[in-house]
């Protein structure tokens, strides 16, 4: 029984999980690679701690997060 349904195929340089990262929402998708790939991961809490050292960037992050909540379906 194979319930895997491709939603999209990403190309080099594309990313996924932005909404979940900005909003701290639980993931709703799983990702599989068709070939060997490199994957980078950053812990959200550690990222936010570093970001607080850069007030303008922290403000941009908060603005993006707020926009995602306001305009999400």
Z-matrix of the N, CA and C atoms (Angstrom, degrees):
N
C 1 1.451
C 2 1.524 1 108.09
N 3 1.325 2 117.24 1 115.24
C 4 1.458 3 123.12 2 -177.61
C 5 1.522 4 109.13 3 -115.06
N 6 1.325 5 117.04 4 105.84
C 7 1.458 6 121.37 5 -179.40
C 8 1.522 7 112.57 6 -97.79
N 9 1.325 8 117.03 7 17.60
C 10 1.456 9 120.84 8 -178.37
C 11 1.519 10 108.82 9 -78.06
N 12 1.326 11 115.77 10 125.09
C 13 1.460 12 121.42 11 179.26
C 14 1.527 13 108.02 12 -126.80
N 15 1.328 14 117.38 13 108.86
C 16 1.467 15 119.06 14 179.50
C 17 1.527 16 111.42 15 -61.01
N 18 1.305 17 116.18 16 133.15
C 19 1.456 18 122.15 17 177.27
C 20 1.521 19 109.60 18 -97.82
N 21 1.331 20 115.83 19 -40.77
C 22 1.456 21 120.89 20 176.45
C 23 1.528 22 108.82 21 -163.09
N 24 1.310 23 114.93 22 166.89
C 25 1.456 24 121.60 23 176.39
C 26 1.517 25 106.63 24 -118.89
N 27 1.326 26 116.74 25 125.09
C 28 1.458 27 121.36 26 -178.87
C 29 1.517 28 110.54 27 -90.12
N 30 1.308 29 115.55 28 150.22
C 31 1.456 30 122.48 29 176.84
C 32 1.520 31 109.88 30 -105.35
N 33 1.314 32 115.63 31 172.82
C 34 1.461 33 121.43 32 179.23
C 35 1.530 34 109.56 33 -54.17
N 36 1.324 35 115.74 34 131.77
C 37 1.460 36 121.39 35 176.86
C 38 1.513 37 114.86 36 89.67
N 39 1.325 38 117.64 37 -9.78
C 40 1.458 39 119.67 38 178.48
C 41 1.518 40 109.72 39 -82.82
N 42 1.316 41 115.69 40 162.09
C 43 1.464 42 120.33 41 -178.37
C 44 1.520 43 110.29 42 -133.24
N 45 1.311 44 115.38 43 172.36
C 46 1.458 45 121.56 44 179.16
C 47 1.524 46 108.29 45 -147.39
N 48 1.318 47 115.98 46 160.14
C 49 1.460 48 120.66 47 176.25
C 50 1.514 49 115.00 48 86.01
N 51 1.332 50 117.21 49 12.14
C 52 1.459 51 119.51 50 -177.70
C 53 1.521 52 111.84 51 -62.97
N 54 1.318 53 117.14 52 -44.84
C 55 1.469 54 120.22 53 -178.47
C 56 1.528 55 110.39 54 -59.09
N 57 1.312 56 115.73 55 -47.08
C 58 1.460 57 120.28 56 -179.04
C 59 1.524 58 111.11 57 -64.57
N 60 1.328 59 116.74 58 -37.39
C 61 1.461 60 120.70 59 179.58
C 62 1.523 61 110.96 60 -65.95
N 63 1.330 62 117.31 61 -47.78
C 64 1.461 63 120.24 62 -177.86
C 65 1.520 64 112.23 63 -69.05
N 66 1.322 65 117.46 64 -38.71
C 67 1.462 66 120.63 65 -172.95
C 68 1.522 67 114.12 66 -96.96
N 69 1.312 68 116.71 67 -8.57
C 70 1.470 69 122.04 68 -176.20
C 71 1.534 70 111.69 69 62.87
N 72 1.317 71 115.67 70 26.88
C 73 1.466 72 121.28 71 177.14
C 74 1.520 73 109.67 72 -79.56
N 75 1.321 74 117.12 73 153.64
C 76 1.470 75 118.90 74 176.87
C 77 1.532 76 110.67 75 -68.05
N 78 1.318 77 115.98 76 148.30
C 79 1.462 78 120.91 77 177.79
C 80 1.516 79 110.10 78 -67.82
N 81 1.337 80 115.72 79 142.74
C 82 1.463 81 119.27 80 177.33
C 83 1.521 82 111.88 81 -116.23
N 84 1.349 83 116.31 82 -6.81
C 85 1.454 84 120.50 83 179.60
C 86 1.518 85 110.07 84 -122.68
N 87 1.314 86 114.75 85 155.50
C 88 1.457 87 121.44 86 169.96
C 89 1.518 88 107.16 87 -112.33
N 90 1.309 89 115.84 88 150.50
C 91 1.460 90 121.22 89 -176.81
C 92 1.520 91 108.91 90 -116.37
N 93 1.323 92 115.43 91 138.62
C 94 1.465 93 121.89 92 174.24
C 95 1.510 94 108.60 93 -129.49
N 96 1.309 95 115.98 94 142.00
C 97 1.462 96 120.93 95 176.71
C 98 1.515 97 109.72 96 -95.36
N 99 1.324 98 115.47 97 140.55
C 100 1.452 99 120.31 98 176.00
C 101 1.522 100 110.61 99 -80.13
N 102 1.324 101 117.05 100 -28.65
C 103 1.460 102 123.74 101 -178.21
C 104 1.519 103 108.84 102 -136.21
N 105 1.327 104 116.02 103 179.19
C 106 1.455 105 120.86 104 175.34
C 107 1.526 106 108.68 105 -61.60
N 108 1.335 107 116.53 106 140.12
C 109 1.464 108 119.95 107 178.01
C 110 1.522 109 110.06 108 -150.03
N 111 1.297 110 115.32 109 165.50
C 112 1.463 111 121.84 110 173.32
C 113 1.514 112 107.31 111 -103.76
N 114 1.301 113 116.68 112 136.50
C 115 1.454 114 121.98 113 -178.04
C 116 1.516 115 108.47 114 -126.24
N 117 1.328 116 115.82 115 131.43
C 118 1.449 117 121.21 116 177.28
C 119 1.520 118 108.76 117 -110.37
N 120 1.302 119 116.02 118 137.86
C 121 1.460 120 121.00 119 -179.27
C 122 1.522 121 108.45 120 -131.51
N 123 1.318 122 115.33 121 140.05
C 124 1.458 123 120.00 122 175.23
C 125 1.522 124 108.14 123 -129.35
N 126 1.304 125 115.75 124 134.00
C 127 1.453 126 121.46 125 178.32
C 128 1.529 127 108.42 126 -71.81
N 129 1.317 128 116.63 127 126.85
C 130 1.469 129 120.97 128 -175.45
C 131 1.518 130 112.05 129 -59.91
N 132 1.317 131 118.23 130 -44.53
C 133 1.470 132 120.67 131 -177.74
C 134 1.526 133 111.71 132 -64.95
N 135 1.322 134 116.86 133 -40.29
C 136 1.464 135 120.14 134 176.91
C 137 1.528 136 110.58 135 -65.91
N 138 1.319 137 116.42 136 -40.32
C 139 1.461 138 120.98 137 177.60
C 140 1.530 139 110.51 138 -60.26
N 141 1.327 140 116.62 139 -44.85
C 142 1.465 141 120.09 140 -179.20
C 143 1.526 142 111.80 141 -64.87
N 144 1.319 143 117.36 142 -36.50
C 145 1.464 144 120.35 143 177.13
C 146 1.522 145 110.52 144 -62.29
N 147 1.319 146 117.04 145 -44.87
C 148 1.468 147 121.25 146 178.09
C 149 1.522 148 110.34 147 -65.91
N 150 1.312 149 116.54 148 -41.66
C 151 1.462 150 121.55 149 -176.83
C 152 1.525 151 111.80 150 -62.22
N 153 1.314 152 117.56 151 -31.67
C 154 1.467 153 121.16 152 179.97
C 155 1.526 154 112.05 153 -63.42
N 156 1.321 155 117.14 154 -18.45
C 157 1.463 156 121.28 155 177.19
C 158 1.526 157 111.69 156 -78.55
N 159 1.332 158 116.75 157 -8.21
C 160 1.460 159 122.63 158 -178.69
C 161 1.529 160 108.18 159 -127.65
N 162 1.343 161 116.65 160 85.30
C 163 1.476 162 121.09 161 -171.78
C 164 1.530 163 115.17 162 -53.53
N 165 1.333 164 118.72 163 -40.32
C 166 1.466 165 119.63 164 -179.09
C 167 1.526 166 111.07 165 -65.94
N 168 1.321 167 116.23 166 -41.87
C 169 1.465 168 119.90 167 179.01
C 170 1.524 169 110.95 168 -69.42
N 171 1.328 170 116.89 169 -36.43
C 172 1.466 171 120.22 170 177.39
C 173 1.521 172 110.20 171 -63.62
N 174 1.331 173 116.06 172 -39.83
C 175 1.468 174 120.18 173 178.05
C 176 1.526 175 110.69 174 -63.72
N 177 1.333 176 117.85 175 -41.45
C 178 1.467 177 121.60 176 177.28
C 179 1.524 178 110.79 177 -61.77
N 180 1.334 179 116.66 178 -43.46
C 181 1.457 180 121.24 179 178.51
C 182 1.532 181 110.10 180 -58.22
N 183 1.334 182 115.74 181 -47.50
C 184 1.467 183 120.08 182 -179.09
C 185 1.523 184 111.33 183 -64.35
N 186 1.320 185 116.80 184 -37.16
C 187 1.460 186 120.80 185 178.18
C 188 1.536 187 111.13 186 -64.36
N 189 1.313 188 116.87 187 -43.77
C 190 1.471 189 120.96 188 177.70
C 191 1.525 190 109.87 189 -63.02
N 192 1.321 191 116.55 190 -45.05
C 193 1.471 192 120.88 191 179.70
C 194 1.526 193 110.33 192 -59.82
N 195 1.332 194 117.18 193 -46.49
C 196 1.464 195 120.89 194 179.59
C 197 1.521 196 111.24 195 -62.25
N 198 1.327 197 117.16 196 -41.57
C 199 1.469 198 120.61 197 179.27
C 200 1.527 199 111.13 198 -62.76
N 201 1.309 200 116.66 199 -40.12
C 202 1.468 201 119.93 200 178.76
C 203 1.520 202 111.12 201 -62.38
N 204 1.333 203 117.68 202 -39.67
C 205 1.463 204 120.64 203 178.72
C 206 1.529 205 111.33 204 -69.61
N 207 1.318 206 116.10 205 -40.50
C 208 1.470 207 120.18 206 -176.66
C 209 1.527 208 111.56 207 -69.06
N 210 1.336 209 116.77 208 -42.55
C 211 1.455 210 120.86 209 -172.21
C 212 1.527 211 114.57 210 -101.05
N 213 1.330 212 118.01 211 6.08
C 214 1.474 213 119.00 212 178.16
C 215 1.525 214 109.51 213 -77.72
N 216 1.309 215 114.43 214 153.07
C 217 1.490 216 120.12 215 -178.47
C 218 1.490 217 111.38 216 -70.14
